[in-house]
Amino acid sequence: MGERMRVKAYMAAYYLAHAVYQSYMSLFYRGRGLDAAQIGAVYALAAAASVPGQLLFGAAADRARRPGRVLRALLLVSAALLLLQTLSRDVFGLFMLATLFGFFYTGVQPIGDALALERLSREGKPFGPARLMGALAFAASALAFGFFLDASGREGWVALTASALMLVALLASFLLGGDKAPRGDAHPLRLLKNRALMRMLAFILPAQATMGYFYAFFPTRFMELPGATGALLGWANLIAALAEIPFLLVGDRLFKRLDAAGVAAISTLALGARWLLVALGQSAALLLLSQLLHGLGYIAISVSMALYIRREVAPEAQASGQALLNVFCYGLARVLGNALGALAARAFGEAGGFFACACVCFASLLLFFPLWKGAFCNSRRDML
């Protein structure tokens, strides 16, 4: 099996599990009696715990003789913690287990991405098409599980199913190997001294924070509209996943043309428009339409920044670099999005929270105008 097929197989397995967790876990919590503020708090605690976890496990993978073992250990512990959530019967237990889950699980993606990028670089293959396999698996998993959830009372299966699929991802992770990764004295905190990298991370943070609000509150916002069903929510997740395909096919070339700053600017603008549709929409059909903009959101920012870090960060610190990216894309972003979003949802309603997210995106574009303007100016000069 070639390097590209190994990476594709792992991506498919990982995103089968991730789709169920990310798309439906808030319904699991709602089924356990948590209100909007408590759901936001659960996600915020998990995101806060992910910050030290990602830095710790990223550095551990960089220093490990066999970083693939770190990845598999994280998948095993994450699956166990999800299983324990299905057994918990009190709010405190859910909060504690969700926090521990955030500490371990969010280290999976950056380590997996670092190993995948390393394998692809051996054959000079682009990352986008390999990541596309993950998007297709995400779409299929989200749609199928949405139909399964269409019957009431099945929310409790969310955590159990995600746990089982994470064990499948664990088996697939053997395809990534990880035994020959560069070894070195990796210090992830040294990356904070890279001013160019930190400016880029600060730019993407507001937009990614709004994605945190989306993942926590879109399912419940969607289900409150007339005619919305679990099956339609599954279709919404399918549309979002399929919307990623065009970018994944051209993402590597777009990154070379606009660099990470230009791609992030386009993504932030698209997200602002998307949140306006979700905030103002009064029908499930309009919210389904808004999902078409998903392909210019998280995936565009995360892939372009992963390529940026692969280019700018030393080989011995690749896992730490990807972990730092995930700290901003997930950890800090979700803490802000979920904690502040929960307050906004309680004060103004979930629709009002999405309107605030749109304002955050547009304000970020204005604040970082000098950064992304340069990317478009450079691209225009290259075309002349």
C-alpha positions as CSV (number, residue, x, y, z in Angstrom):
1,M,0.0,0.0,0.0
2,G,1.4,3.4,-1.0
3,E,1.9,6.3,1.4
4,R,-1.1,8.2,0.1
5,M,-3.5,5.2,0.4
6,R,-2.3,4.6,4.0
7,V,-3.0,8.3,4.9
8,K,-6.4,8.1,3.2
9,A,-7.4,5.0,5.1
10,Y,-6.5,6.6,8.4
11,M,-8.3,9.8,7.6
12,A,-11.4,7.9,6.7
13,A,-11.4,6.0,9.9
14,Y,-10.7,9.0,12.1
15,Y,-13.4,11.2,10.6
16,L,-16.0,8.4,10.8
17,A,-15.7,8.7,14.5
18,H,-15.2,12.4,14.6
19,A,-18.4,13.1,12.6
20,V,-20.6,11.3,15.2
21,Y,-19.0,13.1,18.2
22,Q,-18.8,16.6,16.6
23,S,-22.2,16.6,15.0
24,Y,-24.4,15.0,17.6
25,M,-22.8,15.1,21.0
26,S,-24.7,18.2,22.0
27,L,-27.9,16.2,21.5
28,F,-26.5,13.5,23.8
29,Y,-26.0,16.2,26.5
30,R,-29.5,17.6,25.9
31,G,-30.9,14.1,26.2
32,R,-29.2,13.9,29.6
33,G,-31.1,17.1,30.7
34,L,-28.5,19.8,30.2
35,D,-29.8,23.2,29.1
36,A,-28.0,25.5,26.5
37,A,-25.8,27.2,29.1
38,Q,-24.7,23.9,30.6
39,I,-24.0,22.4,27.1
40,G,-21.8,25.4,26.4
41,A,-20.1,25.0,29.7
42,V,-19.3,21.3,29.0
43,Y,-17.8,22.2,25.6
44,A,-15.9,25.1,27.2
45,L,-14.4,22.9,29.9
46,A,-13.3,20.3,27.3
47,A,-11.7,23.0,25.2
48,A,-9.9,24.5,28.2
49,A,-8.5,21.1,29.1
50,S,-7.4,20.6,25.6
51,V,-4.9,23.5,25.7
52,P,-2.3,21.8,28.1
53,G,-3.2,18.4,26.7
54,Q,-2.3,19.3,23.1
55,L,1.0,20.9,24.0
56,L,1.9,18.0,26.3
57,F,1.1,15.3,23.8
58,G,2.5,17.2,20.9
59,A,5.8,17.5,22.6
60,A,5.6,13.8,23.7
61,A,5.1,12.7,20.1
62,D,8.0,14.8,18.9
63,R,10.3,13.3,21.4
64,A,9.0,9.7,21.2
65,R,10.9,7.1,19.3
66,R,7.6,5.8,18.0
67,P,5.1,8.7,18.0
68,G,2.4,6.4,16.5
69,R,2.2,4.9,20.0
70,V,1.2,8.2,21.5
71,L,-1.5,8.6,18.9
72,R,-2.9,5.1,19.6
73,A,-2.9,5.7,23.4
74,L,-4.9,8.9,23.0
75,L,-7.5,7.1,20.9
76,L,-7.8,4.3,23.4
77,V,-8.3,6.6,26.4
78,S,-10.7,8.8,24.4
79,A,-12.9,5.8,23.5
80,A,-12.9,4.7,27.1
81,L,-13.9,8.2,28.4
82,L,-16.8,8.4,25.9
83,L,-18.0,5.0,27.0
84,L,-18.0,6.1,30.7
85,Q,-20.1,9.2,29.7
86,T,-22.9,6.8,28.6
87,L,-22.8,5.3,32.1
88,S,-22.8,8.6,34.0
89,R,-26.1,9.6,35.5
90,D,-25.3,13.0,37.0
91,V,-24.3,16.4,35.7
92,F,-21.0,16.6,37.7
93,G,-19.9,13.2,36.3
94,L,-20.6,14.4,32.7
95,F,-18.7,17.6,33.3
96,M,-15.7,15.7,34.7
97,L,-15.6,13.1,32.0
98,A,-16.0,15.7,29.2
99,T,-13.1,17.7,30.6
100,L,-10.9,14.6,30.7
101,F,-12.0,13.7,27.2
102,G,-11.0,17.1,25.9
103,F,-7.6,16.7,27.5
104,F,-6.9,13.5,25.7
105,Y,-8.9,13.5,22.5
106,T,-7.8,16.8,21.0
107,G,-4.3,15.6,20.8
108,V,-5.3,13.0,18.3
109,Q,-5.8,15.3,15.2
110,P,-2.5,17.3,15.4
111,I,-0.4,14.2,15.9
112,G,-2.3,12.3,13.2
113,D,-1.9,15.3,10.8
114,A,1.8,15.6,11.5
115,L,2.4,11.9,10.8
116,A,0.2,12.1,7.7
117,L,2.1,15.1,6.3
118,E,5.4,13.4,7.0
119,R,4.4,10.3,5.0
120,L,3.0,12.3,2.1
121,S,6.1,14.4,1.9
122,R,8.2,11.3,1.2
123,E,6.4,11.0,-2.2
124,G,5.8,14.7,-2.7
125,K,2.0,14.2,-2.6
126,P,-0.4,17.0,-1.6
127,F,-2.3,17.0,1.6
128,G,-5.7,18.1,0.3
129,P,-6.7,15.0,-1.7
130,A,-5.8,12.8,1.2
131,R,-7.8,14.9,3.6
132,L,-10.7,14.7,1.2
133,M,-11.1,11.1,2.1
134,G,-11.7,12.2,5.7
135,A,-14.4,14.7,4.5
136,L,-16.2,12.0,2.5
137,A,-16.1,9.7,5.5
138,F,-17.4,12.5,7.7
139,A,-20.3,13.1,5.3
140,A,-21.3,9.5,5.2
141,S,-21.1,9.0,8.9
142,A,-23.0,12.2,9.8
143,L,-25.8,11.3,7.3
144,A,-26.2,7.7,8.3
145,F,-26.2,8.5,12.0
146,G,-28.7,11.4,11.5
147,F,-31.2,8.9,10.0
148,F,-30.5,6.6,13.0
149,L,-31.3,9.5,15.4
150,D,-34.6,10.3,13.7
151,A,-36.3,8.2,16.2
152,S,-36.7,9.8,19.6
153,G,-34.8,8.4,22.6
154,R,-31.7,7.4,20.7
155,E,-29.5,10.3,21.8
156,G,-27.8,8.0,24.3
157,W,-26.2,6.1,21.4
158,V,-24.1,9.1,20.3
159,A,-21.3,8.6,22.8
160,L,-21.3,4.8,22.5
161,T,-21.1,4.9,18.7
162,A,-18.3,7.5,18.7
163,S,-16.4,5.4,21.2
164,A,-16.7,2.2,19.0
165,L,-15.6,4.1,15.9
166,M,-12.6,5.5,17.7
167,L,-11.4,2.0,18.2
168,V,-11.6,1.5,14.5
169,A,-9.5,4.7,14.0
170,L,-7.0,3.2,16.5
171,L,-6.6,0.1,14.3
172,A,-6.2,2.3,11.2
173,S,-3.5,4.4,12.9
174,F,-1.1,1.5,12.5
175,L,-1.1,2.4,8.8
176,L,0.6,5.7,9.6
177,G,3.6,4.0,11.2
178,G,5.3,6.9,12.9
179,D,8.4,4.9,13.8
180,K,10.8,7.0,11.7
181,A,9.8,10.5,12.6
182,P,12.6,13.0,13.2
183,R,13.8,13.1,16.8
184,G,15.0,16.2,18.5
185,D,14.8,18.5,21.5
186,A,11.3,19.8,20.9
187,H,10.0,22.7,23.1
188,P,6.6,23.8,21.9
189,L,6.6,27.0,23.9
190,R,9.5,28.2,21.8
191,L,7.1,28.5,18.9
192,L,5.5,31.4,20.7
193,K,8.5,33.5,19.8
194,N,7.8,33.1,16.1
195,R,6.1,36.5,15.5
196,A,4.8,35.7,12.0
197,L,3.2,32.5,13.2
198,M,1.6,34.1,16.2
199,R,0.2,36.9,14.1
200,M,-1.4,34.3,11.9
201,L,-2.8,32.4,14.9
202,A,-4.2,35.6,16.3
203,F,-5.9,36.3,13.0
204,I,-7.7,32.9,12.8
205,L,-8.7,32.8,16.5
206,P,-11.9,34.9,16.2
207,A,-13.3,33.0,13.3
208,Q,-12.5,29.7,14.9
209,A,-14.1,30.9,18.1
210,T,-17.4,31.3,16.1
211,M,-17.0,27.8,14.9
212,G,-16.9,26.7,18.5
213,Y,-20.3,28.3,19.0
214,F,-21.6,26.7,15.8
215,Y,-20.6,23.1,16.8
216,A,-22.3,23.6,20.2
217,F,-25.5,25.3,19.2
218,F,-26.2,24.6,15.5
219,P,-27.9,21.2,16.2
220,T,-30.3,22.7,18.8
221,R,-30.9,25.8,16.7
222,F,-31.7,23.7,13.7
223,M,-34.0,21.3,15.6
224,E,-36.1,24.2,17.0
225,L,-37.2,25.3,13.5
226,P,-40.5,24.1,12.0
227,G,-40.2,20.9,10.1
228,A,-36.7,20.1,11.3
229,T,-36.0,16.4,12.0
230,G,-33.0,14.3,12.9
231,A,-32.8,13.1,9.3
232,L,-32.7,16.6,8.0
233,L,-29.9,17.4,10.5
234,G,-28.1,14.5,9.1
235,W,-28.5,16.0,5.6
236,A,-27.3,19.3,6.9
237,N,-24.1,17.6,8.1
238,L,-23.8,15.8,4.8
239,I,-24.0,19.1,2.9
240,A,-21.4,20.7,5.1
241,A,-19.0,17.8,4.6
242,L,-19.5,17.7,0.8
243,A,-19.0,21.4,0.7
244,E,-15.4,20.8,1.7
245,I,-14.6,18.9,-1.4
246,P,-13.9,21.8,-3.8
247,F,-11.4,23.4,-1.4
248,L,-9.7,20.1,-0.7
249,L,-9.2,19.6,-4.4
250,V,-7.6,23.0,-4.9
251,G,-6.4,23.9,-1.4
252,D,-2.7,23.2,-2.0
253,R,-2.7,25.4,-5.1
254,L,-4.7,28.1,-3.4
255,F,-2.3,28.1,-0.5
256,K,0.6,28.6,-2.9
257,R,-1.2,31.5,-4.5
258,L,-2.6,33.4,-1.5
259,D,-0.6,31.9,1.4
260,A,-2.4,31.2,4.7
261,A,-3.4,34.8,5.3
262,G,-5.3,35.2,2.1
263,V,-7.1,31.9,2.6
264,A,-8.0,32.8,6.2
265,A,-9.4,36.2,5.0
266,I,-11.7,34.5,2.5
267,S,-12.8,32.0,5.1
268,T,-13.6,34.6,7.7
269,L,-15.7,36.5,5.2
270,A,-17.6,33.4,4.3
271,L,-18.2,32.5,7.9
272,G,-19.6,36.0,8.6
273,A,-22.1,35.5,5.8
274,R,-23.0,32.0,7.0
275,W,-23.7,33.1,10.6
276,L,-26.0,35.8,9.3
277,L,-28.0,33.2,7.4
278,V,-28.2,31.0,10.5
279,A,-29.2,33.9,12.7
280,L,-31.9,35.3,10.5
281,G,-33.2,32.1,8.9
282,Q,-36.7,31.0,10.0
283,S,-36.8,27.7,8.1
284,A,-34.8,24.5,8.1
285,A,-34.4,24.9,4.3
286,L,-32.4,28.2,4.7
287,L,-30.2,26.7,7.4
288,L,-29.5,23.7,5.0
289,L,-28.5,26.3,2.4
290,S,-26.1,28.0,4.8
291,Q,-24.2,24.7,5.1
292,L,-22.9,25.2,1.6
293,L,-20.5,27.8,3.0
294,H,-18.9,25.3,5.4
295,G,-16.3,24.4,2.8
296,L,-14.8,27.9,3.2
297,G,-14.7,27.7,7.0
298,Y,-12.9,25.5,9.4
299,I,-11.4,23.2,6.7
300,A,-9.9,26.0,4.7
301,I,-8.3,27.6,7.7
302,S,-7.0,24.4,9.3
303,V,-5.6,22.9,6.1
304,S,-3.9,26.1,4.9
305,M,-2.4,26.6,8.4
306,A,-1.3,23.0,8.6
307,L,0.6,23.5,5.3
308,Y,2.0,26.8,6.7
309,I,3.3,25.1,9.8
310,R,4.7,22.2,7.8
311,R,6.7,24.8,5.8
312,E,7.7,27.2,8.6
313,V,8.4,24.9,11.6
314,A,11.5,22.8,12.1
315,P,11.1,19.1,11.4
316,E,11.8,18.0,15.0
317,A,8.9,20.2,16.2
318,Q,6.2,19.3,13.6
319,A,3.8,17.6,16.1
320,S,4.3,20.5,18.5
321,G,3.6,23.0,15.7
322,Q,0.4,21.2,14.7
323,A,-0.6,20.9,18.4
324,L,-0.1,24.7,18.8
325,L,-2.4,25.2,15.7
326,N,-5.0,23.0,17.3
327,V,-4.7,25.0,20.6
328,F,-5.9,28.1,18.7
329,C,-8.3,26.3,16.2
330,Y,-9.9,24.2,18.9
331,G,-8.7,24.9,22.5
332,L,-8.7,28.7,22.9
333,A,-11.3,29.1,20.1
334,R,-13.8,26.7,21.7
335,V,-13.3,28.1,25.2
336,L,-14.2,31.6,23.9
337,G,-16.9,30.3,21.5
338,N,-18.6,28.1,24.1
339,A,-18.2,30.1,27.2
340,L,-19.1,33.5,25.8
341,G,-21.5,31.8,23.4
342,A,-23.4,30.1,26.2
343,L,-23.9,33.5,27.9
344,A,-25.0,35.0,24.6
345,A,-27.4,32.2,23.9
346,R,-28.9,32.6,27.4
347,A,-29.2,36.4,27.1
348,F,-30.2,36.8,23.4
349,G,-31.2,33.3,22.3
350,E,-29.3,30.9,20.1
351,A,-30.1,32.9,16.9
352,G,-28.8,36.1,18.6
353,G,-25.6,34.3,19.4
354,F,-25.1,33.5,15.7
355,F,-25.6,37.2,14.8
356,A,-22.9,38.1,17.3
357,C,-20.6,35.5,15.6
358,A,-21.1,37.3,12.3
359,C,-20.1,40.6,13.8
360,V,-17.0,39.0,15.3
361,C,-15.9,37.7,11.8
362,F,-16.4,41.1,10.1
363,A,-14.6,42.9,12.9
364,S,-11.6,40.5,12.7
365,L,-11.3,41.3,8.9
366,L,-11.1,45.0,9.7
367,L,-8.6,44.5,12.6
368,F,-6.2,42.3,10.6
369,F,-6.6,44.1,7.3
370,P,-2.9,44.9,6.8
371,L,-2.0,41.2,7.2
372,W,-4.3,39.7,4.6
373,K,-4.1,42.7,2.2
374,G,-0.5,41.9,1.7
375,A,-1.4,38.3,0.6
376,F,-3.7,39.5,-2.1
377,C,-1.3,42.2,-3.3
378,N,1.4,39.6,-3.6
379,S,-0.9,37.2,-5.5
380,R,-1.9,40.0,-7.9
381,R,1.8,40.8,-8.7
382,D,2.5,37.1,-9.3
383,M,-0.3,37.0,-11.9
384,L,1.0,40.1,-13.8
